Amino acid sequence: MDALALELVREPERFQVIVTNNLYGDILSDLGAGLVGGLGVAASANLHPGKRHALFEPVHGSAPGLVGKGVANPVAAVLTGGLMFEHLGHPAAAADLKEAVRTLLASTARTPDLGGDAKTAEVVSALGTLV
């Protein structure tokens, strides 16, 4: 696990899928989130091989400590929705969400975790105008 963590930091582009147990997966998904900008932008899909069964959630989970503060970054949830669209056979909808997020992140509507000062609702509203 330690060697994998090192390789994931050194050359993340080498990895498409990492199959592991829950404990190591949780550690590595947080590490991967740090590589792409933080937990607020890291989407997640748990897929059953060969089946349609799947679970989709942002890497950060429900983030109960942020409830009601207006500082939660909705991007991970939106990108997770994109993964779900792809899984369900709607690649165009997934592409639309990804493009909206790219456009959003190029603007100034960012939550504090990404260096901005926008509230969660403001980012959601900005995303809504892009989709």
TANORGI-V254897 format. One record per pair of residues at least 12 apart in sequence whose ideal C-beta (glycine too) atoms are under 10 Angstrom apart, sorted by sequence separation. I is the first residue (numbers start at 0). J is the second residue. D is the distance in Angstrom with one decimal. If there is no record, write none. Layout:
I | J | D
I | J | D
This chain:
29 | 41 | 8.3
31 | 43 | 9.5
43 | 55 | 7.0
44 | 56 | 8.5
59 | 71 | 8.5
80 | 92 | 8.6
81 | 93 | 4.2
84 | 96 | 7.0
85 | 97 | 9.7
109 | 121 | 9.6
110 | 122 | 5.8
14 | 27 | 9.4
28 | 41 | 7.0
42 | 55 | 7.9
43 | 56 | 5.6
59 | 72 | 8.5
62 | 75 | 9.2
80 | 93 | 8.2
81 | 94 | 7.9
83 | 96 | 9.8
84 | 97 | 9.8
108 | 121 | 6.2
109 | 122 | 7.2
3 | 17 | 7.3
17 | 31 | 8.5
42 | 56 | 8.6
43 | 57 | 6.3
57 | 71 | 9.6
62 | 76 | 9.7
81 | 95 | 8.3
82 | 96 | 9.3
103 | 117 | 9.8
108 | 122 | 5.3
28 | 43 | 6.4
42 | 57 | 6.2
43 | 58 | 4.8
57 | 72 | 8.9
60 | 75 | 9.8
61 | 76 | 9.9
78 | 93 | 9.2
81 | 96 | 4.0
82 | 97 | 9.9
108 | 123 | 9.5
3 | 19 | 8.2
41 | 57 | 6.6
42 | 58 | 7.1
43 | 59 | 8.9
57 | 73 | 8.9
59 | 75 | 6.2
80 | 96 | 6.0
81 | 97 | 5.5
106 | 122 | 9.8
108 | 124 | 8.3
109 | 125 | 9.4
14 | 31 | 8.6
40 | 57 | 8.8
41 | 58 | 3.8
43 | 60 | 8.9
57 | 74 | 8.6
58 | 75 | 6.4
59 | 76 | 9.1
79 | 96 | 9.5
81 | 98 | 9.8
108 | 125 | 4.0
39 | 57 | 8.1
40 | 58 | 8.9
41 | 59 | 7.1
57 | 75 | 3.4
78 | 96 | 6.8
81 | 99 | 9.3
104 | 122 | 10.0
107 | 125 | 9.2
108 | 126 | 8.1
0 | 19 | 7.8
4 | 23 | 9.1
11 | 30 | 9.5
24 | 43 | 9.5
38 | 57 | 7.4
39 | 58 | 9.2
40 | 59 | 9.6
56 | 75 | 8.8
57 | 76 | 5.1
77 | 96 | 5.7
78 | 97 | 7.0
81 | 100 | 8.0
103 | 122 | 7.1
106 | 125 | 6.9
0 | 20 | 9.7
3 | 23 | 8.1
7 | 27 | 6.5
11 | 31 | 7.1
38 | 58 | 5.7
39 | 59 | 6.9
56 | 76 | 8.2
57 | 77 | 9.0
58 | 78 | 10.0
77 | 97 | 9.0
108 | 128 | 9.7
24 | 45 | 8.8
37 | 58 | 9.4
38 | 59 | 3.9
55 | 76 | 9.4
57 | 78 | 7.8
58 | 79 | 8.6
78 | 99 | 9.9
108 | 129 | 9.7
0 | 22 | 9.0
4 | 26 | 7.5
8 | 30 | 7.1
37 | 59 | 8.8
38 | 60 | 8.9
57 | 79 | 5.2
74 | 96 | 10.0
77 | 99 | 7.5
78 | 100 | 6.1
103 | 125 | 5.8
0 | 23 | 5.1
3 | 26 | 9.9
4 | 27 | 6.6
7 | 30 | 6.2
8 | 31 | 9.4
11 | 34 | 5.5
35 | 58 | 9.6
39 | 62 | 8.8
55 | 78 | 10.0
56 | 79 | 6.2
57 | 80 | 9.7
77 | 100 | 6.0
102 | 125 | 9.1
103 | 126 | 5.6
106 | 129 | 9.0
3 | 27 | 7.0
7 | 31 | 6.5
11 | 35 | 8.4
21 | 45 | 9.7
38 | 62 | 7.8
55 | 79 | 5.0
102 | 126 | 8.9
8 | 33 | 8.8
32 | 57 | 9.1
55 | 80 | 7.5
74 | 99 | 9.8
75 | 100 | 9.7
103 | 128 | 9.4
0 | 26 | 7.3
4 | 30 | 5.9
8 | 34 | 6.8
32 | 58 | 4.9
39 | 65 | 9.6
55 | 81 | 9.5
56 | 82 | 9.8
74 | 100 | 5.7
77 | 103 | 8.8
99 | 125 | 9.1
100 | 126 | 7.3
102 | 128 | 9.6
103 | 129 | 6.2
0 | 27 | 7.7
3 | 30 | 9.5
4 | 31 | 9.7
7 | 34 | 7.4
31 | 58 | 7.6
32 | 59 | 7.5
55 | 82 | 5.8
56 | 83 | 9.9
73 | 100 | 9.7
99 | 126 | 5.6
102 | 129 | 5.2
103 | 130 | 9.9
55 | 83 | 4.5
99 | 127 | 8.8
101 | 129 | 9.2
102 | 130 | 9.8
29 | 58 | 6.8
53 | 82 | 8.7
54 | 83 | 9.7
55 | 84 | 9.7
74 | 103 | 7.3
99 | 128 | 8.8
100 | 129 | 8.3
16 | 46 | 9.1
18 | 48 | 9.0
28 | 58 | 4.9
29 | 59 | 8.7
53 | 83 | 7.5
73 | 103 | 9.7
74 | 104 | 7.4
96 | 126 | 8.6
99 | 129 | 3.8
100 | 130 | 9.5
28 | 59 | 9.5
39 | 70 | 9.4
41 | 72 | 9.8
55 | 86 | 7.6
98 | 129 | 7.7
99 | 130 | 4.7
39 | 71 | 7.4
40 | 72 | 6.7
42 | 74 | 8.6
43 | 75 | 8.0
55 | 87 | 10.0
98 | 130 | 8.7
25 | 58 | 8.9
38 | 71 | 10.0
39 | 72 | 2.8
40 | 73 | 10.0
41 | 74 | 8.9
42 | 75 | 5.6
53 | 86 | 5.5
96 | 129 | 9.3
38 | 72 | 7.9
39 | 73 | 8.2
40 | 74 | 4.8
41 | 75 | 5.3
42 | 76 | 8.1
53 | 87 | 8.9
95 | 129 | 8.8
96 | 130 | 6.6
25 | 60 | 9.7
37 | 72 | 7.6
39 | 74 | 5.9
40 | 75 | 5.5
42 | 77 | 8.2
43 | 78 | 9.2
44 | 79 | 7.2
51 | 86 | 7.7
74 | 109 | 9.0
95 | 130 | 5.9
36 | 72 | 9.3
39 | 75 | 5.6
42 | 78 | 3.7
43 | 79 | 6.2
46 | 82 | 9.1
51 | 87 | 8.3
74 | 110 | 8.0
37 | 74 | 9.6
38 | 75 | 6.8
39 | 76 | 9.3
40 | 77 | 9.5
41 | 78 | 7.9
42 | 79 | 4.1
44 | 81 | 9.7
51 | 88 | 9.8
72 | 109 | 8.1
73 | 110 | 7.9
36 | 74 | 8.7
37 | 75 | 8.9
40 | 78 | 7.0
41 | 79 | 8.8
42 | 80 | 8.2
44 | 82 | 4.4
72 | 110 | 4.2
74 | 112 | 9.4
92 | 130 | 9.1
36 | 75 | 9.7
42 | 81 | 6.9
43 | 82 | 7.6
44 | 83 | 7.2
71 | 110 | 7.1
72 | 111 | 8.4
74 | 113 | 8.1
35 | 75 | 9.9
42 | 82 | 5.3
46 | 86 | 6.9
70 | 110 | 6.0
71 | 111 | 9.8
72 | 112 | 5.3
42 | 83 | 9.2
44 | 85 | 8.5
69 | 110 | 8.8
70 | 111 | 5.4
71 | 112 | 8.7
72 | 113 | 6.7
44 | 86 | 6.6
69 | 111 | 9.7
70 | 112 | 7.6
32 | 75 | 8.2
35 | 78 | 10.0
68 | 111 | 9.8
72 | 115 | 9.3
65 | 110 | 9.8
72 | 117 | 9.4
77 | 122 | 9.3
70 | 116 | 9.7
73 | 119 | 5.9
77 | 123 | 8.5
65 | 112 | 9.7
70 | 117 | 9.3
71 | 118 | 9.2
72 | 119 | 7.4
73 | 120 | 9.0
76 | 123 | 9.4
69 | 117 | 9.1
70 | 118 | 7.2
71 | 119 | 4.9
74 | 122 | 7.4
69 | 118 | 4.0
70 | 119 | 6.6
71 | 120 | 10.0
73 | 122 | 5.6
74 | 123 | 9.8
77 | 126 | 6.2
68 | 118 | 8.9
69 | 119 | 5.1
72 | 122 | 7.0
73 | 123 | 5.2
68 | 119 | 8.2
69 | 120 | 6.7
71 | 122 | 9.1
67 | 119 | 9.9
69 | 121 | 8.5
71 | 123 | 9.9
73 | 125 | 9.9
74 | 126 | 8.0
59 | 112 | 9.9
69 | 122 | 9.8
73 | 126 | 7.0
77 | 130 | 8.7
42 | 96 | 9.8
65 | 119 | 8.3
42 | 97 | 9.8
42 | 100 | 9.7
40 | 100 | 8.0
40 | 104 | 8.0
36 | 104 | 8.4
39 | 109 | 9.3
40 | 110 | 9.8
39 | 110 | 6.3
39 | 111 | 9.2
40 | 112 | 8.4
37 | 110 | 9.8
39 | 112 | 4.5
40 | 113 | 7.5
38 | 112 | 7.6
39 | 113 | 6.6
37 | 112 | 5.2
36 | 112 | 8.3
37 | 113 | 7.1
36 | 113 | 6.6
36 | 114 | 10.0
39 | 122 | 9.7
